[in-house]
Amino acid sequence: MTKDFNGHRNLVELLHHLAHKAPSGKSFTQISELMNKSYSGLSSELNTGLETHKFGAGDLLLLMELTDSDVPIHFLAARRNGVFIKLPSISAKGPVDQASIKVIKEFGELMATYAEALEDGSIDKQDRRDILKEGYEAIESIMSLMKHVENMEE
């Protein structure tokens, strides 16, 4: 999934922006209090210009939860030439279940989108976006199925 990180050069810069404009609707003051940090302390930790304060890696998950955002993990994955896929919770019953049906459906949609894009012999920007969207949805459904199988009782 292609993500726009609004020109943030590093993780701390992105976290600073996220803490001030949290999708959860929490204010920076609320976030700092819930992290048991003073407003100025958290501000200093998220200020890339200060060498005296550093945001701890142990605080990253809590900040993500408080802001209700997975953008930092997408940022890290993209920087490592990977992707982060959030797995939806599914319940499956029997050998042919919802999860396996969804995998087939999503893969079919990916291939149909790809075939349609190739009809004119070239793949334009919109085709590329559509193919990537369908591809990531197919990967998500496959990973959900795999997670379900991992969690099955023997």
Secondary structure, 3 states (H helix, E strand, C coil): CCCCCCCCCCHHHHHHHHHHCCCCCCCHHHHHHHCCCCHHHHHHHCCCCCCCCCCCHHHHHHHHHHHCCCHHHHHHHHHCCCCCCCCCCCCCCCCCCHHHHHHHHHHHHHHHHHHHHHCCCCCCHHHHHHHHHHHHHHHHHHHHHHHHHHCCCC
